[in-house]
Amino acid sequence: MEDELSAFLTAAGSRCFLRETGEAISKKYLQLHLGIDREDMTDLPETKLNPGRKVQWDFTFAFLVLRLWLSVRTIFVGIEKFGAYRSVAMPLIDPATGQPDASGVMVNVNVKSYALANYAGIPAALSDKFAHEPLFPKFVLVAFDRMLGPAFILTGIMLLIGLGTRVSLLVQALLYIALTVGLVLIEQDAGVAWLGIHIGLVAAAFLLVEHNRFAVLKKW
């Protein structure tokens, strides 16, 4: 009887020793290969996975795309106000030789150029329609025509470099709204829809402006 009790106690002690040894080896393995304690394993998902940072950068890139598109769009719209085509007489080129035709024939070619003298904020075709619109006073038309091109270029540059991002977006929105009013008065529905898309893009930019980065002045 005593032999059986002794054997039972020996077996129980062996199992306890193996269990404690296994736990110690497992803990040592975690420390060596994972660099953490078993007690800290509950914190592992929080330190390893941080989806918030990725989401923040997604919003940042979304706003950056809108910011670049709207700024480039407005800059070149303003520059185009200073562009004009003029007819230039040029000699006819013989397609066989690539040289001017021997007969001396001249042809008129439209050449585009940019100059301050070419400035026209409102195209001549639309300006004539606005002139006959009683709800559009002449002094308002003249003032709007003179400031439209420079305003587009200035707000576009501000938005591009991030100088007063919110202010530049607000001014652009007001310009598009003013243009919308004008096109509604002369019944240019296609142009109104086109401007509505721009208003939607500016509104989307306002929703994402808190994620603005790479800006000279973030406050405004």
Protein Blocks (a to p, Z undefined) as FASTA:
>chain_A
ZZmmmmmmmmmmmmmmmmmmmmmmmmmmmmmmnopafklmmmmmmmmpcfklmmmmmmmm
mmmmmmmmmmmmmmmmmmmmmgccdddddddddfklopacfklpacddddddddfklgcf
bafklmmmmmmpmklcfklmmmmmmmmmmmmmmmmmmmmnopakllmmmmmmmmmmmmmm
mmmmnopaklmmmmmmmmmmmmmmmmmmmmgghifblmZZ
